[in-house]
Amino acid sequence: MIPHDDFASEPVPGLPARPPLGEEILWQGRPDAFALARDAYKLTWFAGYFVVLAVWRASIIGTTFGEGVLVTLPYLVIGLAFCAMVYLVALIQARSTLYTVTTARVALRIGAALSVTLNIPFKQVANATLALRQNGTGSIALETMGDTTISYLVCWPHVRPWRLAKTEPMLRCIPDAQRVAKLLADAAQTRLNQPVVTMAHAGLTLSAAE
């Protein structure tokens, strides 16, 4: 699992280098901007807060309907502007992100201001968890093995929420998540079951990939 700063131009979109011979790109995608704003940036929570605040303000004043509208209008305008800013941040984050699944690994090119790529070989993935919504968008969290430390703050929001002790990278809020999860599972299973030929002093040794 190798963090990589991507200030130079990418030879292949989403990857810091061209894939080795025999490795193929199976899927690439980005988060859905609205789903990211809703799940990671809590857009609906903020919208609900401003609506409740406006209704509460109108109720304690106890004026006529017309005056109530005038009282609540500033709160609704401020709330709308704030939610628009939240969505804009999520949109920028989504467009600067590119997830890649290959026949050997998962790569996450993330970061709006500072672009970083995480390369996660299948042999370092202990488990993958899919959180699916009714509209088909979902997130795939990767539980990793080994001693490599991943910064929760650097990778947020592309991490499983509240897993601070052991950060789990996440393909977050992607469309058609169930299909991508199956593709990832099949590719990982194929890779881990693929024989590897290694040279020994007295000849060839055939062993299973870890």
Secondary structure as the mmCIF struct_conf table of DSSP 4:
data_model
#
loop_
_struct_conf.conf_type_id
_struct_conf.id
_struct_conf.beg_label_comp_id
_struct_conf.beg_label_asym_id
_struct_conf.beg_label_seq_id
_struct_conf.end_label_comp_id
_struct_conf.end_label_asym_id
_struct_conf.end_label_seq_id
STRN STRN1 ILE A 2 ASP A 5
BEND BEND1 ALA A 8 ALA A 8
HELX_LH_PP_P HELX_LH_PP_P1 SER A 9 GLU A 10
BEND BEND2 PRO A 11 PRO A 11
STRN STRN2 VAL A 12 VAL A 12
TURN_TY1_P TURN_TY1_P1 PRO A 13 GLY A 14
STRN STRN3 LEU A 15 LEU A 15
BEND BEND3 PRO A 16 ALA A 17
HELX_LH_PP_P HELX_LH_PP_P2 ARG A 18 PRO A 20
TURN_TY1_P TURN_TY1_P2 LEU A 21 GLY A 22
STRN STRN4 ILE A 25 GLY A 29
HELX_RH_AL_P HELX_RH_AL_P1 ALA A 33 ASP A 39
TURN_TY1_P TURN_TY1_P3 ALA A 40 ALA A 40
BEND BEND4 TYR A 41 TYR A 41
HELX_RH_AL_P HELX_RH_AL_P2 LEU A 43 ILE A 61
TURN_TY1_P TURN_TY1_P4 GLY A 62 GLY A 62
HELX_RH_AL_P HELX_RH_AL_P3 PHE A 65 ARG A 95
TURN_TY1_P TURN_TY1_P5 SER A 96 SER A 96
STRN STRN5 LEU A 98 THR A 102
BEND BEND5 THR A 103 ALA A 104
STRN STRN6 ARG A 105 ILE A 110
BEND BEND6 ALA A 112 LEU A 114
STRN STRN7 VAL A 116 PRO A 121
HELX_RH_3T_P HELX_RH_3T_P1 PHE A 122 GLN A 124
STRN STRN8 VAL A 125 LEU A 132
TURN_TY1_P TURN_TY1_P6 GLN A 134 ASN A 135
BEND BEND7 GLY A 136 GLY A 136
STRN STRN9 GLY A 138 THR A 144
BEND BEND8 GLY A 146 ASP A 147
HELX_RH_AL_P HELX_RH_AL_P4 TYR A 152 CYS A 155
TURN_TY1_P TURN_TY1_P7 TRP A 156 PRO A 157
BEND BEND9 HIS A 158 HIS A 158
STRN STRN10 VAL A 159 VAL A 159
TURN_TY1_P TURN_TY1_P8 PRO A 161 TRP A 162
BEND BEND10 ALA A 165 LYS A 166
STRN STRN11 PRO A 169 PRO A 169
STRN STRN12 MET A 170 ILE A 174
TURN_TY1_P TURN_TY1_P9 PRO A 175 ASP A 176
HELX_RH_AL_P HELX_RH_AL_P5 ALA A 177 LEU A 192
TURN_TY1_P TURN_TY1_P10 ASN A 193 ASN A 193
BEND BEND11 GLN A 194 GLN A 194
STRN STRN13 PRO A 195 ALA A 200
TURN_TY1_P TURN_TY1_P11 HIS A 201 ALA A 202
STRN STRN14 GLY A 203 ALA A 208
#
